[in-house]
Amino acid sequence: MADDVSPLSTAQSITSDGLLLDCWYFAATSAELKAGKQFRRMIVGEPVLLGRTAKGEVLAIRDVCPHRAVPLSAGRQVETNGQATIECPYHGWRFGGDGVCKLMPSLVEGQPYDPAKVKVRRYPHAERNGLVFIYISSDPRFDGTPDLPPPDFGIKADKPKFVVSRVFEAHMDNAVVGLMDPAHVPFVHNQWWWRPPSVGLKLKEKQFEPRLYGWAIARHAPSSNSLAYRLLFGEGVTTEIVFMVPGFRWEVVENDKSQFFTLTCLTPIDGKSTLITQISYWTRAPLLDLIKPILIPAAREFLDQDGRMVDLQNKGLPFTKGMLWIDDIDVQAKWYNKLKREWAQSRAEGRPFSNPIRPQRLKWRS
């Protein structure tokens, strides 16, 4: 087990807090970005201004004015030479979506300052399926096109049916490991509407396989929930669960007519807290539309249950140097560390990512 949990590389693509760089993170839902408005969100310890122009374009720049360090998100959007800009509330400096300063109002003719030479960091961004992702480079001056595309999960719906979120007071690693743990379900989520205690523990056996930057439980026909799925979607239903670094986990239940898709995005705020966002989609499932008012509070409580367990874990972590991991329930936690290590090393060595995960059948009781 020592090889699986050895210290991670201190390469450039990982911060001193152990957070991955040179990758895409979930930043916000499209619905959060209102036209003509902006707000601040901390991502990997960086203050990021997220917003949308009156014309619908996404803004993602560093939320610190280089003049007097005031958050640009506290300003307003104004047009400068036909372009949408963010005006700093302190001295009126205006910055475009490219991060370049377009105007310094205090300048008079003859003063040797070129506003265009002043820039704030611009974050490459992508918007799809009602979600906004930003790319966090290890180079704060990076201003090009990322060498890997933004995540595409194969979601068929254009926008979410509902979204729930919670801040976990936990490092990204502990948040990931806690959410992927297969053995906690009957103890943490043992409510009548999800997994009543009377069900007891059952033997689980799943085939896992590598995927791009992570792994998946191989696509299969559902067993214990097969009747419910047939009622919701009809015949021929299959299910699949996938995890991908830096922090995306999704479960898809579908057939040739319908799809139910739940995506969990983990976004590190800093080295001590993580934003967990669960986004649910479905297509051609009218029964789910009917019970949506019930699903939303249930999903929120489900996430809160995990959050409360993280709060309890925080009471013990200061008194231990490490946590005990056992096979087979903690194999995925070991894989996560291997993936992080390979991500950092491959970037440092300038070579393609090589997935260290191998096909494996895991067994546990839960």
Helices and strands as residue ranges (DSSP letters): G 2-5, E 23-29, G 30-32, E 37-43, E 46-52, E 58-62, G 72-74, E 76-80, E 83-87, E 94-96, E 101-103, G 115-117, E 125-128, E 131-136, E 162-168, H 172-180, H 185-188, G 197-199, E 203-211, E 214-220, H 226-233, E 238-244, E 248-254, E 259-268, E 274-283, H 286-316, G 317-319, H 331-348, E 360-365
